[in-house]
Structures are given as C-alpha cells and as structure tokens.
Amino acid sequence: MRTTLPSRVRKMIGMFFIVVLVVVYALVAVTIAVATLANAPWYAHMLYFMFSGVLWVVPAMVIIKWMATED
C-alpha cells in the first residue's frame, strides 16, 4: 500500500525545492561562466546565458509535475 502526501504538503515542499533549485542553479551557472567565459566574445556569453537560462526549467518541470499529482 502506497501512502501519498496531501496536496498542500506536496505544494509546500515543491515550492521550497524550486526556490532552492533556482538559487543554487544561478550560483553554479554564474560561477561556471566566470571561470570559463572570462575572455570570450560577447556572443559566447549570450549563447551560454540563453542556454543556461532555459536549462533550469527541466528539473523545475519534474518538481511541478510531482506537485500536481492527484491524491
């Protein structure tokens, strides 16, 4: 028998994880950019930040899908 968390609890936990994900992801993305793109041209910066700016959505979608599951 599988027990599930109530919807409110799942949403609270999910929002906490999304906030942590965004903060940690932003710090890691900027650290990588500073370490690798210091002397790169402007278009390399643009491409990196476009890619990394969208990439965080993938784990966030997994968390949101878990939050939206029915009881």
C-alpha positions in Angstrom: 0.0 0.0 0.0 1.4 3.4 -1.0 0.7 6.4 1.1 0.8 9.8 -0.6 1.3 13.3 0.9 -1.7 15.7 1.0 -1.7 18.2 -1.9 -0.9 21.2 0.4 2.1 19.5 1.8 3.4 18.5 -1.7 3.0 22.0 -2.9 4.8 23.5 0.1 7.7 21.0 -0.3 7.8 21.6 -4.0 7.9 25.4 -3.7 10.8 25.1 -1.2 12.7 22.8 -3.6 12.1 25.1 -6.6 13.4 28.2 -4.7 16.5 26.2 -3.6 16.9 24.9 -7.2 16.8 28.4 -8.7 19.2 29.9 -6.1 21.8 27.0 -6.4 21.4 26.8 -10.1 22.0 30.5 -10.6 25.1 30.5 -8.4 26.5 27.5 -10.2 25.7 28.9 -13.7 27.4 32.2 -12.9 30.4 30.5 -11.3 30.9 28.4 -14.4 30.5 31.5 -16.6 33.1 33.5 -14.7 35.5 30.5 -14.7 35.2 29.7 -18.4 34.0 32.8 -20.3 36.3 35.5 -18.9 37.9 36.3 -22.2 35.2 35.0 -24.5 33.5 37.3 -27.0 30.0 38.8 -26.3 28.2 36.2 -28.4 29.6 33.3 -26.4 28.3 35.0 -23.2 24.9 35.4 -24.9 24.7 31.8 -26.0 25.8 30.5 -22.7 23.3 32.5 -20.7 20.5 31.8 -23.1 21.2 28.0 -22.8 21.7 28.1 -19.0 18.8 30.4 -18.5 16.4 27.8 -20.0 18.1 24.7 -18.7 16.8 25.1 -15.1 13.3 24.6 -16.4 13.8 20.9 -16.8 14.3 19.9 -13.2 11.6 22.5 -12.2 9.1 20.8 -14.5 9.8 17.5 -12.7 9.1 19.1 -9.4 5.9 20.8 -10.6 4.7 17.6 -12.1 5.2 15.9 -8.8 3.4 18.8 -7.0 0.4 18.5 -9.4 -0.2 14.7 -8.9 -3.7 13.8 -7.7 -4.3 12.5 -4.2 
